[in-house]
Amino acid sequence: MREVVAWLYSCIVLHNMLAQLGNQWQELEAEDQNLGGVDSSPEQPAGPSDVAFRKRVKHACVAYNYEKGVLPS
Protein backbone atom coordinates (compact mmCIF):
# COMPACT_ATOMS: atom_id res chain seq x y z
CA MET A 1 0.00 0.00 0.00
CA ARG A 2 2.95 2.31 0.60
CA GLU A 3 3.82 2.01 -3.08
CA VAL A 4 0.31 3.14 -4.00
CA VAL A 5 0.60 6.15 -1.68
CA ALA A 6 4.00 7.06 -3.13
CA TRP A 7 2.62 6.68 -6.65
CA LEU A 8 -0.39 8.86 -5.82
CA TYR A 9 1.78 11.58 -4.29
CA SER A 10 4.05 11.48 -7.35
CA CYS A 11 1.06 11.93 -9.63
CA ILE A 12 -0.15 14.88 -7.57
CA VAL A 13 3.26 16.56 -7.70
CA LEU A 14 3.56 15.96 -11.44
CA HIS A 15 0.03 17.31 -12.01
CA ASN A 16 0.83 20.47 -10.06
CA MET A 17 4.09 21.00 -11.95
CA LEU A 18 2.42 20.59 -15.32
CA ALA A 19 -0.52 22.78 -14.30
CA GLN A 20 1.88 25.61 -13.45
CA LEU A 21 3.61 25.26 -16.83
CA GLY A 22 0.31 25.81 -18.63
CA ASN A 23 0.82 26.31 -22.37
CA GLN A 24 4.59 26.35 -21.92
CA TRP A 25 4.44 22.56 -21.82
CA GLN A 26 3.21 22.43 -25.42
CA GLU A 27 5.88 24.88 -26.53
CA LEU A 28 8.62 22.88 -24.81
CA GLU A 29 7.34 19.66 -26.34
CA ALA A 30 7.47 21.14 -29.84
CA GLU A 31 11.05 22.32 -29.29
CA ASP A 32 12.34 19.04 -27.88
CA GLN A 33 14.44 17.28 -30.52
CA ASN A 34 15.37 14.31 -28.29
CA LEU A 35 12.01 12.54 -28.41
CA GLY A 36 12.87 10.55 -31.52
CA GLY A 37 9.28 10.24 -32.71
CA VAL A 38 7.77 9.11 -29.42
CA ASP A 39 4.04 9.86 -29.31
CA SER A 40 3.17 11.27 -25.89
CA SER A 41 -0.59 11.18 -26.48
CA PRO A 42 -2.52 8.11 -25.30
CA GLU A 43 -3.68 5.67 -27.96
CA GLN A 44 -7.23 5.79 -26.70
CA PRO A 45 -9.09 7.59 -23.91
CA ALA A 46 -9.56 5.90 -20.56
CA GLY A 47 -12.52 3.57 -20.55
CA PRO A 48 -15.08 3.02 -17.79
CA SER A 49 -13.06 0.16 -16.30
CA ASP A 50 -9.94 2.37 -16.11
CA VAL A 51 -11.88 5.13 -14.39
CA ALA A 52 -13.46 2.64 -11.97
CA PHE A 53 -10.02 1.18 -11.18
CA ARG A 54 -8.57 4.63 -10.46
CA LYS A 55 -11.53 5.41 -8.17
CA ARG A 56 -11.03 2.14 -6.25
CA VAL A 57 -7.29 2.78 -5.84
CA LYS A 58 -7.89 6.36 -4.73
CA HIS A 59 -10.59 5.33 -2.25
CA ALA A 60 -8.41 2.55 -0.79
CA CYS A 61 -5.40 4.85 -0.55
CA VAL A 62 -7.30 7.65 1.17
CA ALA A 63 -9.01 5.22 3.57
CA TYR A 64 -5.68 3.61 4.47
CA ASN A 65 -4.05 6.98 5.16
CA TYR A 66 -6.97 8.11 7.32
CA GLU A 67 -6.70 4.84 9.25
CA LYS A 68 -2.95 5.31 9.81
CA GLY A 69 -3.37 8.96 10.81
CA VAL A 70 -1.43 10.30 7.83
CA LEU A 71 -4.41 12.38 6.71
CA PRO A 72 -6.19 14.64 9.20
CA SER A 73 -9.65 13.62 10.35
SVG drawing of the C-alpha trace seen along z (x, -y; Angstrom):
<svg xmlns="http://www.w3.org/2000/svg" viewBox="-18 -29 36 31">
<polyline fill="none" stroke="black" stroke-width="0.4" points="0.0,0.0 2.9,-2.3 3.8,-2.0 0.3,-3.1 0.6,-6.2 4.0,-7.1 2.6,-6.7 -0.4,-8.9 1.8,-11.6 4.1,-11.5 1.1,-11.9 -0.2,-14.9 3.3,-16.6 3.6,-16.0 0.0,-17.3 0.8,-20.5 4.1,-21.0 2.4,-20.6 -0.5,-22.8 1.9,-25.6 3.6,-25.3 0.3,-25.8 0.8,-26.3 4.6,-26.4 4.4,-22.6 3.2,-22.4 5.9,-24.9 8.6,-22.9 7.3,-19.7 7.5,-21.1 11.1,-22.3 12.3,-19.0 14.4,-17.3 15.4,-14.3 12.0,-12.5 12.9,-10.6 9.3,-10.2 7.8,-9.1 4.0,-9.9 3.2,-11.3 -0.6,-11.2 -2.5,-8.1 -3.7,-5.7 -7.2,-5.8 -9.1,-7.6 -9.6,-5.9 -12.5,-3.6 -15.1,-3.0 -13.1,-0.2 -9.9,-2.4 -11.9,-5.1 -13.5,-2.6 -10.0,-1.2 -8.6,-4.6 -11.5,-5.4 -11.0,-2.1 -7.3,-2.8 -7.9,-6.4 -10.6,-5.3 -8.4,-2.6 -5.4,-4.9 -7.3,-7.6 -9.0,-5.2 -5.7,-3.6 -4.0,-7.0 -7.0,-8.1 -6.7,-4.8 -3.0,-5.3 -3.4,-9.0 -1.4,-10.3 -4.4,-12.4 -6.2,-14.6 -9.7,-13.6"/>
</svg>
